[in-house]
Amino acid sequence: MDTLARLETTIARRRSASPDSSYVAKLNARGLPKICEKVGEEATETVIAALTGGDTELIGEAADLLFHLMVLLSAKGIPLSDVLAELDRREGTSGLDEKAARNTD
């Protein structure tokens, strides 16, 4: 089992734990807006680390961002496999072409 799959399993298990004993449970108890806020904070910290920090700082912030994104996906009931399938679907497609296809109304 790869790292992200193990993390997904751990997050799912900890969602039902006591908020006093689990950060994941505490985030979920505070609701979707708080989870989204944390994803935004971690995304910002990742960008700042990329622009002004060293590799170690960026790696740490990227790990935090992935963790919080996976907490969000879990809270929304979206399995990581769905996100990976979307990436697979996009593979081999130019990013410019893919973006243009999404922007047609």
Secondary structure, DSSP 8 states (H G I E B T S, - for coil): --HHHHHHHHHHHHHTS-TTT-HHHHHHHH-HHHHHHHHHHHHHHHHHHHHHS-HHHHHHHHHHHHHHHHHHHHHTT--HHHHHHHHHHHTTS-HHHHHHHHT--
